[in-house]
Amino acid sequence: MEKVSFATLDGVEIKGHYWQGSNTAVLLLHMMPATKESWSNFAELLNKTGFTVLAIDLRGHGESLTQGIRKLDFRKFSDAEHQASIKDVEAAVAYLTAEGAKNIYITGASIGANLALLYQSQHPEIKKTVLLSAGLDYSGALAEPAARKLQAEQASFIVEGSSDVSCSGTAKKLASLINGSKASIFNTAAHGTNLFAEQPQLMNEIIKWLKF
């Protein structure tokens, strides 16, 4: 694993962990509050199976705390500032492309899932996303309109806990809108990457789906 950093178009310094693999890459977007480290076990497994992997700290989280001279703290963000995290995704994809990635998939948890879907809806070259505990509306990052914009060849693997009140029912809703999607609903209240602790087989299920 290598520590990397790069700037967004609006000047935020993004910090990440990077694992070199094949020319197929997976970008990992954490939930809130969390950091890139929340993906460590999954990232290492992805890399062992051949993927290049990049896990980033979204703006205001972890080590991604500066925008020029301004200090960033997600706990003080407006909805618009949370939504601006889509620029972090753009910069991360640009970084992976510059490093030689030809195919890029995005996996996100909670608001990271919504950001993944939003980016996918704007970029038809992103063929697959994995959405852990996506919500219909996280800080104004709306999932349903994004799902409706996906092209026929774009797909999502959508996962949630049936008793997770922050997103319950979203998986079925999004799966009904996304062609070729897969939905897995577990009997748990676990949220985002916490699903991996209760459902460790989920990591391998995701990898199998990404490789199919």
N, CA and C atoms as a LAMMPS dump frame, in Angstrom:
ITEM: TIMESTEP
0
ITEM: NUMBER OF ATOMS
636
ITEM: BOX BOUNDS ff ff ff
-5.0000000000000000e+02 5.0000000000000000e+02
-5.0000000000000000e+02 5.0000000000000000e+02
-5.0000000000000000e+02 5.0000000000000000e+02
ITEM: ATOMS id mol type element x y z
1 1 1 N 0.846 -1.195 0
2 1 2 C 0 0 0
3 1 3 C 0.885 1.251 0
4 2 1 N 0.491 2.22 -0.785
5 2 2 C 1.219 3.481 -0.893
6 2 3 C 0.307 4.635 -0.495
7 3 1 N 0.826 5.571 0.274
8 3 2 C 0.078 6.775 0.608
9 3 3 C 0.205 7.767 -0.539
10 4 1 N -0.934 8.308 -0.986
11 4 2 C -0.922 9.236 -2.118
12 4 3 C -1.744 10.47 -1.775
13 5 1 N -1.534 11.521 -2.551
14 5 2 C -2.337 12.727 -2.4
15 5 3 C -2.475 13.402 -3.75
16 6 1 N -3.571 14.121 -3.927
17 6 2 C -3.833 14.857 -5.161
18 6 3 C -4.869 15.922 -4.851
19 7 1 N -4.958 16.924 -5.724
20 7 2 C -5.856 18.047 -5.487
21 7 3 C -7.106 17.959 -6.341
22 8 1 N -8.212 18.417 -5.788
23 8 2 C -9.451 18.528 -6.548
24 8 3 C -9.431 19.832 -7.344
25 9 1 N -10.382 19.986 -8.252
26 9 2 C -10.443 21.2 -9.06
27 9 3 C -10.717 22.45 -8.221
28 10 1 N -11.338 22.261 -7.052
29 10 2 C -11.58 23.413 -6.185
30 10 3 C -10.567 23.506 -5.044
31 11 1 N -9.429 22.819 -5.208
32 11 2 C -8.299 23.057 -4.33
33 11 3 C -8.244 22.291 -3.031
34 12 1 N -9.04 21.231 -2.882
35 12 2 C -8.965 20.404 -1.679
36 12 3 C -7.871 19.357 -1.869
37 13 1 N -7.021 19.197 -0.871
38 13 2 C -5.965 18.191 -0.913
39 13 3 C -6.534 16.87 -0.393
40 14 1 N -6.646 15.907 -1.301
41 14 2 C -7.222 14.603 -0.962
42 14 3 C -6.109 13.612 -0.659
43 15 1 N -6.244 12.925 0.457
44 15 2 C -5.283 11.899 0.852
45 15 3 C -5.898 10.518 0.614
46 16 1 N -5.061 9.594 0.168
47 16 2 C -5.576 8.265 -0.116
48 16 3 C -4.565 7.172 0.146
49 17 1 N -5.072 5.948 0.152
50 17 2 C -4.245 4.742 0.19
51 17 3 C -4.425 4.037 -1.146
52 18 1 N -3.302 3.65 -1.757
53 18 2 C -3.304 3.128 -3.123
54 18 3 C -2.599 1.777 -3.168
55 19 1 N -3.262 0.813 -3.783
56 19 2 C -2.703 -0.513 -3.993
57 19 3 C -2.62 -0.756 -5.504
58 20 1 N -1.426 -0.963 -6.025
59 20 2 C -1.26 -1.194 -7.456
60 20 3 C -1.649 -2.621 -7.815
61 21 1 N -2.409 -2.765 -8.89
62 21 2 C -2.781 -4.089 -9.376
63 21 3 C -2.889 -4.058 -10.886
64 22 1 N -3.997 -4.549 -11.408
65 22 2 C -4.214 -4.585 -12.845
66 22 3 C -4.708 -3.232 -13.352
67 23 1 N -5.077 -3.205 -14.641
68 23 2 C -5.622 -1.955 -15.192
69 23 3 C -7.113 -1.805 -14.932
70 24 1 N -7.664 -2.682 -14.09
71 24 2 C -9.033 -2.52 -13.596
72 24 3 C -8.956 -2.079 -12.137
73 25 1 N -9.549 -0.933 -11.846
74 25 2 C -9.401 -0.325 -10.522
75 25 3 C -10.745 -0.203 -9.812
76 26 1 N -10.683 -0.21 -8.495
77 26 2 C -11.856 0.023 -7.655
78 26 3 C -11.567 1.216 -6.745
79 27 1 N -12.424 2.209 -6.817
80 27 2 C -12.352 3.382 -5.952
81 27 3 C -13.293 3.178 -4.777
82 28 1 N -12.805 3.438 -3.555
83 28 2 C -13.578 3.207 -2.336
84 28 3 C -13.891 4.533 -1.647
85 29 1 N -15.185 4.759 -1.396
86 29 2 C -15.666 5.994 -0.78
87 29 3 C -16.343 5.664 0.545
88 30 1 N -15.801 6.186 1.635
89 30 2 C -16.247 5.807 2.977
90 30 3 C -17.574 6.463 3.366
91 31 1 N -18.126 5.976 4.475
92 31 2 C -19.34 6.556 5.039
93 31 3 C -18.961 7.708 5.966
94 32 1 N -19.978 8.325 6.539
95 32 2 C -19.765 9.463 7.443
96 32 3 C -20.382 9.135 8.805
97 33 1 N -19.623 9.234 9.898
98 33 2 C -18.215 9.605 9.942
99 33 3 C -17.331 8.366 9.808
100 34 1 N -16.343 8.434 8.984
101 34 2 C -15.384 7.341 8.808
102 34 3 C -14.215 7.898 8.007
103 35 1 N -13.276 7.024 7.682
104 35 2 C -12.097 7.409 6.91
105 35 3 C -11.752 6.288 5.944
106 36 1 N -10.727 6.523 5.148
107 36 2 C -10.255 5.525 4.19
108 36 3 C -9.877 4.219 4.871
109 37 1 N -9.439 4.298 6.122
110 37 2 C -9.023 3.084 6.835
111 37 3 C -10.164 2.102 7.055
112 38 1 N -11.404 2.575 6.986
113 38 2 C -12.55 1.676 7.183
114 38 3 C -12.644 0.623 6.078
115 39 1 N -11.923 0.83 4.986
116 39 2 C -11.927 -0.103 3.85
117 39 3 C -10.742 -1.057 3.846
118 40 1 N -9.843 -0.964 4.817
119 40 2 C -8.545 -1.636 4.703
120 40 3 C -8.64 -3.119 4.389
121 41 1 N -9.459 -3.871 5.115
122 41 2 C -9.545 -5.313 4.876
123 41 3 C -10.082 -5.621 3.486
124 42 1 N -11.122 -4.913 3.088
125 42 2 C -11.714 -5.132 1.772
126 42 3 C -10.741 -4.708 0.672
127 43 1 N -10.039 -3.6 0.881
128 43 2 C -9.082 -3.121 -0.11
129 43 3 C -7.979 -4.143 -0.346
130 44 1 N -7.47 -4.716 0.722
131 44 2 C -6.406 -5.707 0.589
132 44 3 C -6.908 -6.957 -0.134
133 45 1 N -8.135 -7.36 0.147
134 45 2 C -8.706 -8.519 -0.537
135 45 3 C -8.922 -8.225 -2.02
136 46 1 N -9.424 -7.061 -2.322
137 46 2 C -9.568 -6.649 -3.725
138 46 3 C -8.232 -6.706 -4.442
139 47 1 N -7.196 -6.172 -3.807
140 47 2 C -5.886 -6.128 -4.428
141 47 3 C -5.311 -7.535 -4.625
142 48 1 N -5.521 -8.415 -3.658
143 48 2 C -5.042 -9.795 -3.777
144 48 3 C -5.693 -10.534 -4.94
145 49 1 N -6.909 -10.109 -5.297
146 49 2 C -7.589 -10.752 -6.42
147 49 3 C -7.335 -10.04 -7.744
148 50 1 N -6.418 -9.06 -7.73
149 50 2 C -5.955 -8.479 -8.975
150 50 3 C -6.289 -7.025 -9.226
151 51 1 N -7.192 -6.455 -8.47
152 51 2 C -7.608 -5.075 -8.713
153 51 3 C -6.58 -4.06 -8.222
154 52 1 N -6.439 -2.958 -8.939
155 52 2 C -5.849 -1.756 -8.37
156 52 3 C -6.915 -1.12 -7.48
157 53 1 N -6.516 -0.587 -6.341
158 53 2 C -7.487 -0.058 -5.377
159 53 3 C -7.026 1.317 -4.886
160 54 1 N -7.979 2.232 -4.775
161 54 2 C -7.728 3.546 -4.181
162 54 3 C -8.836 3.838 -3.179
163 55 1 N -8.462 3.989 -1.912
164 55 2 C -9.394 4.412 -0.856
165 55 3 C -9.014 5.827 -0.459
166 56 1 N -9.971 6.738 -0.477
167 56 2 C -9.668 8.137 -0.167
168 56 3 C -10.409 8.603 1.088
169 57 1 N -9.842 9.647 1.695
170 57 2 C -10.58 10.405 2.699
171 57 3 C -11.342 11.497 1.966
172 58 1 N -12.654 11.495 2.061
173 58 2 C -13.437 12.578 1.495
174 58 3 C -13.125 13.876 2.23
175 59 1 N -13.367 14.988 1.582
176 59 2 C -13.061 16.304 2.167
177 59 3 C -13.657 16.458 3.569
178 60 1 N -12.845 17.002 4.455
179 60 2 C -13.294 17.216 5.819
180 60 3 C -13.173 16.008 6.722
181 61 1 N -12.691 14.891 6.182
182 61 2 C -12.54 13.65 6.945
183 61 3 C -11.073 13.223 6.969
184 62 1 N -10.706 12.47 7.998
185 62 2 C -9.385 11.854 8.035
186 62 3 C -8.275 12.858 7.833
187 63 1 N -7.502 12.662 6.751
188 63 2 C -6.371 13.533 6.451
189 63 3 C -6.665 14.561 5.354
190 64 1 N -7.872 14.524 4.787
191 64 2 C -8.23 15.472 3.721
192 64 3 C -8.873 16.716 4.34
193 65 1 N -8.04 17.558 4.937
194 65 2 C -8.552 18.614 5.817
195 65 3 C -8.21 20.024 5.376
196 66 1 N -7.621 20.188 4.196
197 66 2 C -7.244 21.529 3.783
198 66 3 C -7.736 21.856 2.38
199 67 1 N -8.147 23.105 2.224
200 67 2 C -8.515 23.673 0.93
201 67 3 C -7.832 25.037 0.871
202 68 1 N -6.604 25.039 0.333
203 68 2 C -5.788 26.238 0.443
204 68 3 C -5.434 26.479 1.9
205 69 1 N -5.767 27.667 2.397
206 69 2 C -5.494 27.97 3.815
207 69 3 C -6.677 27.616 4.711
208 70 1 N -7.761 27.192 4.107
209 70 2 C -8.968 26.867 4.874
210 70 3 C -8.886 25.456 5.448
211 71 1 N -9.262 25.314 6.702
212 71 2 C -9.345 24.007 7.348
213 71 3 C -10.765 23.465 7.189
214 72 1 N -10.873 22.175 6.893
215 72 2 C -12.163 21.561 6.604
216 72 3 C -12.566 20.589 7.709
217 73 1 N -13.837 20.633 8.094
218 73 2 C -14.384 19.731 9.107
219 73 3 C -15.801 19.373 8.677
220 74 1 N -16.011 18.119 8.309
221 74 2 C -17.324 17.695 7.786
222 74 3 C -18.456 17.973 8.77
223 75 1 N -18.144 18.029 10.049
224 75 2 C -19.193 18.249 11.052
225 75 3 C -19.771 19.661 10.964
226 76 1 N -19.075 20.539 10.26
227 76 2 C -19.538 21.911 10.094
228 76 3 C -20.04 22.185 8.673
229 77 1 N -20.119 21.152 7.839
230 77 2 C -20.499 21.333 6.443
231 77 3 C -21.987 21.614 6.28
232 78 1 N -22.3 22.45 5.326
233 78 2 C -23.675 22.581 4.837
234 78 3 C -23.946 21.431 3.879
235 79 1 N -25.208 21.249 3.494
236 79 2 C -25.513 20.223 2.505
237 79 3 C -24.738 20.46 1.213
238 80 1 N -24.626 21.711 0.8
239 80 2 C -23.905 22.021 -0.439
240 80 3 C -22.438 21.615 -0.339
241 81 1 N -21.85 21.787 0.837
242 81 2 C -20.447 21.396 1.013
243 81 3 C -20.289 19.88 0.989
244 82 1 N -21.245 19.149 1.553
245 82 2 C -21.208 17.689 1.438
246 82 3 C -21.335 17.27 -0.024
247 83 1 N -22.241 17.904 -0.744
248 83 2 C -22.437 17.547 -2.148
249 83 3 C -21.199 17.856 -2.992
250 84 1 N -20.415 18.837 -2.565
251 84 2 C -19.189 19.174 -3.286
252 84 3 C -18.159 18.047 -3.237
253 85 1 N -18.386 17.049 -2.391
254 85 2 C -17.49 15.892 -2.344
255 85 3 C -17.463 15.133 -3.665
256 86 1 N -18.417 15.381 -4.546
257 86 2 C -18.379 14.752 -5.869
258 86 3 C -17.094 15.158 -6.596
259 87 1 N -16.549 16.319 -6.259
260 87 2 C -15.269 16.752 -6.844
261 87 3 C -14.127 15.872 -6.364
262 88 1 N -14.249 15.314 -5.171
263 88 2 C -13.243 14.38 -4.664
264 88 3 C -13.253 13.105 -5.498
265 89 1 N -14.454 12.669 -5.857
266 89 2 C -14.595 11.474 -6.695
267 89 3 C -13.983 11.743 -8.072
268 90 1 N -14.272 12.903 -8.633
269 90 2 C -13.723 13.268 -9.941
270 90 3 C -12.194 13.245 -9.919
271 91 1 N -11.61 13.817 -8.867
272 91 2 C -10.158 13.864 -8.767
273 91 3 C -9.565 12.47 -8.584
274 92 1 N -10.247 11.625 -7.827
275 92 2 C -9.761 10.264 -7.605
276 92 3 C -9.795 9.452 -8.895
277 93 1 N -10.869 9.59 -9.661
278 93 2 C -10.949 8.891 -10.946
279 93 3 C -9.847 9.386 -11.883
280 94 1 N -9.603 10.69 -11.889
281 94 2 C -8.524 11.243 -12.716
282 94 3 C -7.171 10.677 -12.293
283 95 1 N -6.968 10.522 -10.994
284 95 2 C -5.712 9.951 -10.496
285 95 3 C -5.551 8.515 -10.989
286 96 1 N -6.598 7.716 -10.852
287 96 2 C -6.528 6.325 -11.291
288 96 3 C -6.276 6.233 -12.792
289 97 1 N -6.922 7.09 -13.545
290 97 2 C -6.726 7.091 -14.994
291 97 3 C -5.28 7.431 -15.347
292 98 1 N -4.727 8.416 -14.663
293 98 2 C -3.338 8.799 -14.898
294 98 3 C -2.373 7.672 -14.538
295 99 1 N -2.768 6.826 -13.599
296 99 2 C -1.936 5.696 -13.183
297 99 3 C -2.114 4.479 -14.091
298 100 1 N -2.962 4.596 -15.114
299 100 2 C -3.09 3.523 -16.098
300 100 3 C -4.357 2.695 -16.027
301 101 1 N -5.296 3.068 -15.165
302 101 2 C -6.544 2.309 -15.073
303 101 3 C -7.363 2.488 -16.352
304 102 1 N -7.832 1.376 -16.896
305 102 2 C -8.672 1.401 -18.095
306 102 3 C -10.149 1.216 -17.755
307 103 1 N -10.409 0.46 -16.724
308 103 2 C -11.78 0.256 -16.237
309 103 3 C -11.808 0.629 -14.765
310 104 1 N -12.794 1.421 -14.365
311 104 2 C -12.897 1.856 -12.977
312 104 3 C -14.294 1.553 -12.446
313 105 1 N -14.343 0.862 -11.319
314 105 2 C -15.582 0.623 -10.593
315 105 3 C -15.524 1.425 -9.29
316 106 1 N -16.672 1.767 -8.764
317 106 2 C -16.711 2.552 -7.529
318 106 3 C -17.571 1.841 -6.493
319 107 1 N -17.034 1.72 -5.294
320 107 2 C -17.773 1.154 -4.161
321 107 3 C -17.883 2.226 -3.088
322 108 1 N -19.094 2.466 -2.602
323 108 2 C -19.302 3.484 -1.587
324 108 3 C -20.16 2.984 -0.453
325 109 1 N -20.013 3.612 0.71
326 109 2 C -20.818 3.288 1.886
327 109 3 C -21.555 4.534 2.34
328 110 1 N -22.864 4.412 2.582
329 110 2 C -23.698 5.501 3.074
330 110 3 C -23.625 6.685 2.113
331 111 1 N -23.214 7.868 2.568
332 111 2 C -23.126 8.989 1.638
333 111 3 C -22.127 8.703 0.526
334 112 1 N -21.12 7.884 0.818
335 112 2 C -20.183 7.469 -0.218
336 112 3 C -20.865 6.661 -1.307
337 113 1 N -21.883 5.88 -0.928
338 113 2 C -22.659 5.129 -1.917
339 113 3 C -23.438 6.088 -2.821
340 114 1 N -24.052 7.091 -2.217
341 114 2 C -24.792 8.071 -3.021
342 114 3 C -23.867 8.824 -3.962
343 115 1 N -22.679 9.171 -3.491
344 115 2 C -21.716 9.852 -4.35
345 115 3 C -21.282 8.941 -5.502
346 116 1 N -21.092 7.663 -5.206
347 116 2 C -20.724 6.709 -6.255
348 116 3 C -21.799 6.646 -7.334
349 117 1 N -23.051 6.572 -6.908
350 117 2 C -24.158 6.494 -7.859
351 117 3 C -24.299 7.788 -8.647
352 118 1 N -24.135 8.924 -7.978
353 118 2 C -24.203 10.209 -8.673
354 118 3 C -23.123 10.304 -9.748
355 119 1 N -21.912 9.913 -9.389
356 119 2 C -20.83 9.971 -10.376
357 119 3 C -21.103 9.016 -11.537
358 120 1 N -21.574 7.828 -11.222
359 120 2 C -21.903 6.859 -12.27
360 120 3 C -22.968 7.403 -13.21
361 121 1 N -23.946 8.106 -12.663
362 121 2 C -25.031 8.635 -13.494
363 121 3 C -24.542 9.706 -14.464
364 122 1 N -23.42 10.332 -14.136
365 122 2 C -22.85 11.395 -14.968
366 122 3 C -21.759 10.887 -15.912
367 123 1 N -21.352 9.618 -15.719
368 123 2 C -20.218 9.078 -16.482
369 123 3 C -20.538 7.656 -16.94
370 124 1 N -21.05 7.488 -18.139
371 124 2 C -21.448 6.17 -18.617
372 124 3 C -20.313 5.169 -18.728
373 125 1 N -19.058 5.644 -18.656
374 125 2 C -17.931 4.71 -18.707
375 125 3 C -17.773 3.939 -17.394
376 126 1 N -18.433 4.388 -16.324
377 126 2 C -18.411 3.648 -15.05
378 126 3 C -19.509 2.591 -15.119
379 127 1 N -19.104 1.368 -15.414
380 127 2 C -20.091 0.317 -15.683
381 127 3 C -20.69 -0.292 -14.411
382 128 1 N -19.921 -0.279 -13.314
383 128 2 C -20.412 -0.939 -12.099
384 128 3 C -20.122 -0.089 -10.853
385 129 1 N -21.099 -0.039 -9.969
386 129 2 C -20.908 0.516 -8.631
387 129 3 C -21.44 -0.47 -7.608
388 130 1 N -20.885 -0.413 -6.417
389 130 2 C -21.382 -1.179 -5.273
390 130 3 C -21.831 -0.173 -4.23
391 131 1 N -23.074 -0.301 -3.79
392 131 2 C -23.683 0.682 -2.903
393 131 3 C -24.042 0.022 -1.575
394 132 1 N -23.274 0.32 -0.535
395 132 2 C -23.549 -0.201 0.806
396 132 3 C -24.351 0.843 1.576
397 133 1 N -25.58 0.515 1.905
398 133 2 C -26.435 1.402 2.705
399 133 3 C -26.65 2.759 2.047
400 134 1 N -26.917 2.751 0.762
401 134 2 C -27.301 3.994 0.086
402 134 3 C -28.606 4.493 0.686
403 135 1 N -28.803 5.806 0.653
404 135 2 C -30.049 6.394 1.129
405 135 3 C -30.685 7.208 0.029
406 136 1 N -31.978 7.421 0.113
407 136 2 C -32.63 8.222 -0.916
408 136 3 C -32.123 9.65 -0.907
409 137 1 N -31.776 10.162 0.305
410 137 2 C -31.318 11.558 0.403
411 137 3 C -30.35 11.678 1.562
412 138 1 N -29.058 11.764 1.249
413 138 2 C -28.045 12.058 2.258
414 138 3 C -27.483 13.455 1.969
415 139 1 N -27.818 14.402 2.805
416 139 2 C -27.316 15.783 2.667
417 139 3 C -27.562 16.347 1.272
418 140 1 N -28.69 15.988 0.699
419 140 2 C -29.041 16.499 -0.62
420 140 3 C -28.439 15.728 -1.776
421 141 1 N -27.661 14.7 -1.495
422 141 2 C -27.158 13.805 -2.538
423 141 3 C -28.248 12.764 -2.794
424 142 1 N -29.01 12.953 -3.846
425 142 2 C -30.23 12.185 -4.094
426 142 3 C -29.944 10.963 -4.951
427 143 1 N -30.366 9.792 -4.466
428 143 2 C -30.064 8.548 -5.163
429 143 3 C -31.038 8.239 -6.297
430 144 1 N -32.327 8.468 -6.073
431 144 2 C -33.321 8.039 -7.063
432 144 3 C -33.158 8.737 -8.415
433 145 1 N -32.998 10.066 -8.47
434 145 2 C -32.796 10.704 -9.779
435 145 3 C -31.538 10.196 -10.483
436 146 1 N -30.49 9.916 -9.705
437 146 2 C -29.261 9.386 -10.294
438 146 3 C -29.492 8.004 -10.889
439 147 1 N -30.215 7.159 -10.166
440 147 2 C -30.492 5.809 -10.665
441 147 3 C -31.26 5.85 -11.981
442 148 1 N -32.157 6.788 -12.091
443 148 2 C -32.972 6.894 -13.311
444 148 3 C -32.141 7.314 -14.53
445 149 1 N -30.976 7.902 -14.3
446 149 2 C -30.139 8.39 -15.398
447 149 3 C -29.169 7.34 -15.931
448 150 1 N -29.042 6.203 -15.244
449 150 2 C -28.071 5.204 -15.677
450 150 3 C -28.438 4.626 -17.036
451 151 1 N -27.406 4.28 -17.794
452 151 2 C -27.584 3.666 -19.1
453 151 3 C -27.832 2.167 -18.933
454 152 1 N -28.299 1.539 -19.995
455 152 2 C -28.662 0.119 -19.934
456 152 3 C -27.488 -0.768 -19.547
457 153 1 N -26.267 -0.367 -19.915
458 153 2 C -25.096 -1.206 -19.654
459 153 3 C -24.456 -0.91 -18.295
460 154 1 N -25.042 -0.006 -17.53
461 154 2 C -24.52 0.297 -16.196
462 154 3 C -25.324 -0.455 -15.141
463 155 1 N -24.617 -0.954 -14.127
464 155 2 C -25.285 -1.769 -13.109
465 155 3 C -24.768 -1.421 -11.72
466 156 1 N -25.545 -1.801 -10.708
467 156 2 C -25.156 -1.589 -9.314
468 156 3 C -25.477 -2.821 -8.482
469 157 1 N -24.598 -3.11 -7.526
470 157 2 C -24.826 -4.131 -6.503
471 157 3 C -25.19 -3.342 -5.247
472 158 1 N -26.433 -3.479 -4.793
473 158 2 C -26.977 -2.639 -3.723
474 158 3 C -27.186 -3.491 -2.478
475 159 1 N -26.64 -3.048 -1.356
476 159 2 C -26.68 -3.828 -0.119
477 159 3 C -27.195 -2.952 1.016
478 160 1 N -28.06 -3.524 1.861
479 160 2 C -28.484 -2.789 3.057
480 160 3 C -28.98 -3.744 4.118
481 161 1 N -29.064 -3.242 5.342
482 161 2 C -29.663 -3.99 6.435
483 161 3 C -31.144 -3.668 6.524
484 162 1 N -31.956 -4.68 6.715
485 162 2 C -33.408 -4.491 6.69
486 162 3 C -33.908 -3.6 7.818
487 163 1 N -33.157 -3.536 8.927
488 163 2 C -33.588 -2.7 10.048
489 163 3 C -32.697 -1.471 10.23
490 164 1 N -31.969 -1.113 9.176
491 164 2 C -31.184 0.118 9.172
492 164 3 C -32.124 1.263 8.81
493 165 1 N -32.534 2.041 9.804
494 165 2 C -33.588 3.036 9.584
495 165 3 C -33.142 4.177 8.666
496 166 1 N -31.842 4.353 8.501
497 166 2 C -31.369 5.457 7.668
498 166 3 C -31.543 5.192 6.177
499 167 1 N -31.75 3.922 5.827
500 167 2 C -31.854 3.631 4.399
501 167 3 C -32.85 2.528 4.065
502 168 1 N -33.54 1.98 5.05
503 168 2 C -34.404 0.82 4.821
504 168 3 C -35.37 1.047 3.661
505 169 1 N -35.345 0.128 2.727
506 169 2 C -36.215 0.204 1.56
507 169 3 C -35.559 0.799 0.34
508 170 1 N -34.421 1.478 0.529
509 170 2 C -33.748 2.111 -0.6
510 170 3 C -33.242 1.08 -1.598
511 171 1 N -32.705 -0.03 -1.114
512 171 2 C -32.132 -1.042 -2.009
513 171 3 C -33.161 -1.547 -3.009
514 172 1 N -34.35 -1.887 -2.526
515 172 2 C -35.39 -2.384 -3.432
516 172 3 C -35.808 -1.308 -4.424
517 173 1 N -35.9 -0.071 -3.944
518 173 2 C -36.3 1.03 -4.812
519 173 3 C -35.289 1.227 -5.932
520 174 1 N -34.014 1.273 -5.564
521 174 2 C -32.983 1.489 -6.572
522 174 3 C -32.86 0.301 -7.517
523 175 1 N -32.992 -0.915 -6.975
524 175 2 C -32.891 -2.105 -7.825
525 175 3 C -33.988 -2.131 -8.881
526 176 1 N -35.145 -1.566 -8.543
527 176 2 C -36.241 -1.532 -9.515
528 176 3 C -35.98 -0.537 -10.634
529 177 1 N -35.04 0.371 -10.413
530 177 2 C -34.753 1.422 -11.389
531 177 3 C -33.507 1.152 -12.227
532 178 1 N -32.637 0.262 -11.75
533 178 2 C -31.345 0.057 -12.39
534 178 3 C -31.321 -1.275 -13.119
535 179 1 N -31.133 -1.232 -14.406
536 179 2 C -31.072 -2.436 -15.221
537 179 3 C -29.867 -3.291 -14.823
538 180 1 N -30.096 -4.592 -14.642
539 180 2 C -28.997 -5.492 -14.323
540 180 3 C -28.457 -5.351 -12.919
541 181 1 N -29.225 -4.735 -12.04
542 181 2 C -28.751 -4.538 -10.672
543 181 3 C -28.932 -5.802 -9.845
544 182 1 N -28.225 -5.846 -8.727
545 182 2 C -28.353 -6.923 -7.757
546 182 3 C -28.573 -6.303 -6.394
547 183 1 N -29.548 -6.789 -5.65
548 183 2 C -29.82 -6.273 -4.308
549 183 3 C -29.68 -7.398 -3.288
550 184 1 N -28.954 -7.126 -2.216
551 184 2 C -28.83 -8.059 -1.101
552 184 3 C -29.257 -7.335 0.171
553 185 1 N -30.236 -7.908 0.849
554 185 2 C -30.77 -7.296 2.064
555 185 3 C -30.575 -8.275 3.217
556 186 1 N -29.866 -7.822 4.237
557 186 2 C -29.556 -8.664 5.379
558 186 3 C -30.39 -8.245 6.589
559 187 1 N -30.683 -9.209 7.444
560 187 2 C -31.479 -8.968 8.641
561 187 3 C -30.583 -8.381 9.735
562 188 1 N -30.314 -7.094 9.616
563 188 2 C -29.4 -6.428 10.537
564 188 3 C -29.641 -4.925 10.481
565 189 1 N -29.153 -4.238 11.5
566 189 2 C -29.163 -2.773 11.493
567 189 3 C -27.797 -2.214 11.135
568 190 1 N -26.831 -3.09 10.837
569 190 2 C -25.476 -2.644 10.502
570 190 3 C -25.513 -1.726 9.285
571 191 1 N -24.627 -0.707 9.316
572 191 2 C -24.657 0.337 8.295
573 191 3 C -23.309 0.435 7.593
574 192 1 N -23.341 0.614 6.289
575 192 2 C -22.126 0.842 5.518
576 192 3 C -21.119 -0.286 5.648
577 193 1 N -19.856 0.07 5.849
578 193 2 C -18.805 -0.943 5.946
579 193 3 C -18.934 -1.815 7.189
580 194 1 N -19.769 -1.425 8.145
581 194 2 C -20.028 -2.298 9.297
582 194 3 C -20.728 -3.587 8.873
583 195 1 N -21.344 -3.59 7.705
584 195 2 C -21.954 -4.814 7.188
585 195 3 C -20.92 -5.917 7.006
586 196 1 N -19.683 -5.547 6.687
587 196 2 C -18.647 -6.558 6.468
588 196 3 C -18.363 -7.369 7.733
589 197 1 N -18.446 -6.718 8.898
590 197 2 C -18.164 -7.414 10.155
591 197 3 C -19.198 -8.495 10.429
592 198 1 N -20.465 -8.21 10.111
593 198 2 C -21.539 -9.174 10.353
594 198 3 C -21.711 -10.159 9.205
595 199 1 N -21.335 -9.728 8.008
596 199 2 C -21.523 -10.556 6.813
597 199 3 C -20.187 -10.658 6.066
598 200 1 N -19.205 -11.358 6.632
599 200 2 C -17.869 -11.381 6.01
600 200 3 C -17.848 -11.964 4.608
601 201 1 N -18.816 -12.841 4.295
602 201 2 C -18.866 -13.406 2.937
603 201 3 C -19.225 -12.371 1.893
604 202 1 N -19.744 -11.23 2.352
605 202 2 C -20.165 -10.182 1.427
606 202 3 C -18.99 -9.655 0.597
607 203 1 N -17.817 -9.604 1.193
608 203 2 C -16.653 -9.126 0.448
609 203 3 C -16.411 -9.971 -0.796
610 204 1 N -16.432 -11.285 -0.629
611 204 2 C -16.2 -12.174 -1.763
612 204 3 C -17.345 -12.131 -2.76
613 205 1 N -18.566 -11.936 -2.27
614 205 2 C -19.704 -11.813 -3.187
615 205 3 C -19.552 -10.581 -4.068
616 206 1 N -19.097 -9.482 -3.492
617 206 2 C -18.892 -8.263 -4.253
618 206 3 C -17.793 -8.461 -5.3
619 207 1 N -16.688 -9.061 -4.879
620 207 2 C -15.578 -9.286 -5.809
621 207 3 C -16.009 -10.17 -6.963
622 208 1 N -16.74 -11.22 -6.667
623 208 2 C -17.241 -12.102 -7.724
624 208 3 C -18.117 -11.333 -8.706
625 209 1 N -18.968 -10.454 -8.183
626 209 2 C -19.855 -9.665 -9.051
627 209 3 C -19.061 -8.683 -9.896
628 210 1 N -18.05 -8.062 -9.308
629 210 2 C -17.224 -7.117 -10.064
630 210 3 C -16.457 -7.809 -11.188
631 211 1 N -16.051 -9.048 -10.952
632 211 2 C -15.257 -9.766 -11.93
633 211 3 C -16.107 -10.423 -13.02
634 212 1 N -17.415 -10.541 -12.795
635 212 2 C -18.277 -11.26 -13.744
636 212 3 C -18.4 -10.498 -15.067
